[in-house]
Amino acid sequence: MRQKTGMKTSVSKSAQVKTAPKRNGSPPRQIDRGPLPGYYGYNLRIAQVAVFENFAKIVGRLADRMGELTPGRFSLLMLLKHNPGINQTDLSRAVGLDKSTLTPALDQLERKGLIIRERTANDRRTYALSLSEKGEALLADLTAKVERHEENIVAALSGAERAALLRLLKKISRSLGSGAVE
């Protein structure tokens, strides 16, 4: 099923060519995407961009309370809610990021007062991470919006297609070595 995107589609010998909407009265430029439309990674990336745009649209003003509000930050908050006291190593494994990438995100969440870092008694180099009361409140507000966003993502799919999509995405992640899937 093809959704309306505001773009006209025509077929060239090498690939689909989409016509961008007119700007300032100039004729639209024809874009030849070459083999990209047949690449899985390209299509995953295009879908990711659309998902992030929808996330930003649905979440809206909550971003002001959190700063860089992304699906990844939401995942961190959700994991901290369900795993209070988790350390950064285990959290990085759960989200599929290395600790050096995760640290700036945690720093930002801590500055916003959304998480608490406490040194562990048995290893003073390790922090136990958990949500603050402010983080719990934000996550409660955010969860309802994210659930609406999730429904938007799969609105065009049947129940069977939704289940197949989820299964296949997890299978791809596992096959590429991600430890972030169950």
N, C-alpha and C positions, 0 to 999 in steps of 0.2 A: 504494500500500500504506500503510495507516494504522498507525502505531505506538501502542502503549499508552502513555499519558501520565499516567494517574491522573485524568483529567478526563473527565466525561461530555459528549458533544456532542449538541446539538439544533439545529434550524434555525429561525431567526426570519425575518420578512419582509425585514429589511434585511441581515442577516448571520448567520453562525454565532454561537451563543451557547454559551460554555463555562461549565460549573459548576465552581467552585473546590472543592477538597476541604474537608470540614467542619473547623472549628477550634473547640475548646472547646465542642462540642456545639451550636453555633449553626448555623442553616440556611445552606447555601452561597449566596453571592450570584451572581446571574446577571449575566454581563458581556456587554454588547452592544458588539461591536467596530465597529459601523457598517460603512463601506466598507473598513476597514483590511485584512481578509483578502484583498482583491483587489489591494492595492498591492504592487508589486514591492519597493520600498524597505522596507516594513514586514516583509515575509517574509524579505528578506535580513538585516535587523536581528535578527529572532527566531532565524534560523539562526545568526547570528554569536554571539548570547548562548549558545546551546546548544553551539557549537563551543568558546567560551572556557571554559564550565563543564567540558566534557569534558577540555580541555587541562589545567586546574587539577587535576582528579581524577587524570589519568594521570601528570602530571609530579610531583605531590605534593611530597615532601621536597626535591627539587632546588631548589625555590623558596627554601629557607633559604640555599642557597649563593649565590644570585643576587639576592635581593631581589625587586623587582617583576618576576617571571617571567611574561612574556606571549608570545603567538605573535609579536608584533612584535619583542621582544627576541631571540627565537630567530632570526628572520630577519636581524637585524643581525649576530649572531654567525656565522651561516652565510655571509652575504655577506663578512664580514671574513676568514673562513677561505679563501674562494675568490678573494679579491681583496686579498691583503696589500699594504699601502701605499696603499690607496685614500684619496682625500681626502674631507672631509665633504660637499662639494658633490656629488660623484659618488655618494656613498653615499645622500645625501638623495634624489637623483633615482631611484636604484635601488629605494628603499622607498616612494617616493611621498609623502614628507614634506618640509616646508620645513625649512631649517637651524635655525630657532629652535625648532621642535618636536623635532628630532633631538638638539640639544645637551644637554638635560637627561638623555635616555636614555644618551647617550655618557658624560656626567659620572658617572652612576650605575654604568655598567659599568666605568669607569676606577677609581672608588672601591672597587669590589669586587675590583679586580685582574684583571679579565677581558680588558681591552684595553690596548693601549699606544698613546699618542699621541706622535709624534716630529715635530719641526719639519722641514720639507723644506729641503734645501740651497739650492734655487733660489728659494724664496719663504718667507721666515721667518714670514709671516703664516699659512701653510698647514701643516696637520698631516697626516702620513701615519698611517693607522690600521691596526692589525693586532691579532690575538689574542695574548694572553699564553699562557704554558704552562698556567696555571690555566684560562684561557678555552678552550684546546684540549681540556683534560681534561673540563671541564664540557660542552662541546659534544658530545664523544664519548658521554658518559653520556646527554645529553639527546636526541640523535638517535634512539636506539633507542626511547625513549619516545614521541617525536613521530611516528615511523613507525607505532607502534601507534595513536596518536591519529588519524592520518590515515586509517588503515583503519577506525576507528570512524565517522568522518565519512561514509564512502561505503559502509558495510556493507550498507545496504538497496538499493544500486544495482547493476545489472548492469554488465558491462565496457563495453558500449556507452553506457549512461547515464553512467557515470563520465567517459568521454572527452567526451561531449556537454556535461556540466556544466562541465568544465574549459575546453572551447572557448568556451562561452557566457559564462562568467565573464570570461575574457580579452577577449572581444569587447565586453562591456559596459564594462569598464575602459578599453579603447582608445577606444571611441566617446565616452566622457566625458572624454577627454583625458589619461588617466593615462600617464605615461612609464615606469611601474614594471612593465609587462608586456613579455614578449619578443615 
